[in-house]
Amino acid sequence: MFLGLSTKEKNELKYEIISHKTRLMFTRLIRGCPDTYTKSDLIKYNRFIDIANNAMGKPPYILVPDDATNDYLDTEYAFHYGEIESIMMRPSTTQFVEILYDFLDQKMIKVDDVNQILKDTGTSFKFEESSNGNCNLIILSVEALDDETKNDHPNIRMLIERLSILHEAEQYSNVLHTCSNIFETLSKVVMDDKGIDKKPFGKYIKDYKKSQICMSLY
């Protein structure tokens, strides 16, 4: 049973960035693609939403059917369609991991599907299913990131580790260079624009400053 991330796990995830692509893929996973939306689909969406809200410190949304029809109003369906598109976009990194952990703990999504998305998007953690059916979080070491991840950009944790080593060695010019790499990598991860993958930061800084993501950070 999952009761929450440990302090050690939270510290290890401190520099992990969850990209928009990762969040979008998990949104599509939990959304599914039913032919028609029924009461059972709405109840399922409500459970996803409430679990995510709890992890983010927000109150659950209580579904109440219409007395006359014993069904839910159209406004309830509209609200849940919007929320299911948003709940994986809002959380911080540690909240995001805890939400996935809760979904897995409740058998709402499959560990193989989760790990495939995490691997394909270059995330530095994964889940492992134990013999008793419970899941455990595996946070990859910096040394293992090259072998386990497929992202086009260096993982932020790798760059932070490199920065610490260079600082201890008093290689300050390389420290500055690594800092610029971190900022460039972070901007590419959060913008999630294939058109800038091969460009240096100076070539797209104006677009970055104009982006909604940039404005929401400052």
C-alpha positions, -999 to 999 in steps of 0.1 A, spaced: 0 0 0 13 34 -10 13 60 18 34 87 3 69 95 -10 97 94 15 119 125 22 147 107 4 126 101 -27 114 137 -27 150 150 -25 161 127 -53 133 139 -75 140 176 -67 155 184 -101 133 161 -122 112 180 -148 80 164 -161 77 176 -197 44 186 -214 48 155 -237 49 132 -206 18 149 -191 -1 148 -224 6 110 -229 -7 103 -194 -37 124 -200 -45 103 -231 -39 71 -211 -64 80 -184 -89 96 -208 -93 64 -229 -115 65 -260 -150 51 -253 -175 51 -282 -201 68 -260 -198 84 -225 -220 68 -199 -226 72 -162 -199 46 -155 -173 66 -175 -182 98 -156 -178 79 -123 -144 66 -135 -133 101 -144 -145 114 -111 -123 89 -93 -92 99 -113 -99 136 -106 -105 131 -69 -73 110 -64 -53 137 -82 -69 165 -63 -62 148 -29 -25 145 -39 -24 182 -47 -41 191 -15 -75 200 -31 -109 188 -19 -126 160 -38 -155 167 -62 -186 149 -50 -209 136 -78 -246 140 -71 -271 126 -96 -302 146 -107 -332 135 -86 -356 135 -115 -336 113 -139 -312 95 -116 -285 106 -141 -260 134 -141 -266 168 -157 -249 177 -189 -229 203 -169 -214 175 -148 -202 157 -180 -188 189 -194 -169 197 -161 -154 162 -160 -143 163 -196 -124 195 -189 -109 183 -156 -97 150 -171 -77 170 -196 -61 191 -168 -53 170 -138 -20 157 -151 -9 192 -163 -12 209 -129 8 189 -103 44 195 -93 69 167 -100 65 150 -66 27 154 -68 28 139 -103 47 108 -91 24 104 -61 -7 106 -84 8 79 -107 16 58 -76 -20 61 -63 -35 52 -97 -13 21 -98 -20 12 -62 -57 13 -70 -52 -8 -102 -66 20 -124 -37 19 -149 -12 -7 -157 25 -6 -147 37 -16 -181 18 13 -198 32 37 -172 68 26 -176 66 27 -214 56 63 -213 82 72 -187 109 55 -208 98 70 -241 98 105 -227 132 102 -209 119 104 -174 144 93 -147 121 71 -126 99 40 -132 78 16 -112 84 -20 -104 56 -45 -96 65 -68 -67 53 -104 -63 25 -94 -40 11 -70 -67 22 -38 -51 43 -13 -70 76 3 -59 92 35 -72 126 31 -88 145 64 -91 174 58 -116 209 68 -106 225 95 -126 249 69 -140 220 48 -152 202 76 -170 221 73 -203 212 36 -206 175 39 -194 162 71 -210 156 80 -247 151 117 -244 166 140 -270 178 163 -242 202 156 -213 183 149 -181 183 178 -157 195 156 -129 226 146 -150 235 182 -156 231 191 -119 254 163 -110 279 175 -135 276 210 -121 284 198 -86 315 179 -98 328 209 -117 322 233 -89 341 210 -64 370 209 -90 369 247 -92 364 246 -129 343 278 -129 342 284 -167 328 249 -171 304 256 -143 290 286 -162 288 265 -194 269 238 -176 245 264 -160 237 276 -195 231 240 -206 207 235 -177 187 266 -187 186 256 -223 176 221 -215 148 232 -192 135 256 -218 133 229 -244 117 204 -221 89 228 -210 83 243 -245 82 208 -261 87 222 -296 105 199 -320 114 230 -341 139 242 -315 155 208 -306 187 215 -326 188 253 -320 210 270 -294 191 290 -268 200 324 -284 181 314 -316 147 310 -299 150 331 -267 124 356 -281 99 328 -286 106 315 -251 100 349 -236 67 352 -254 55 317 -245 28 312 -219 50 287 -201 78 313 -196 53 339 -184 38 315 -159 72 308 -144 81 344 -136 
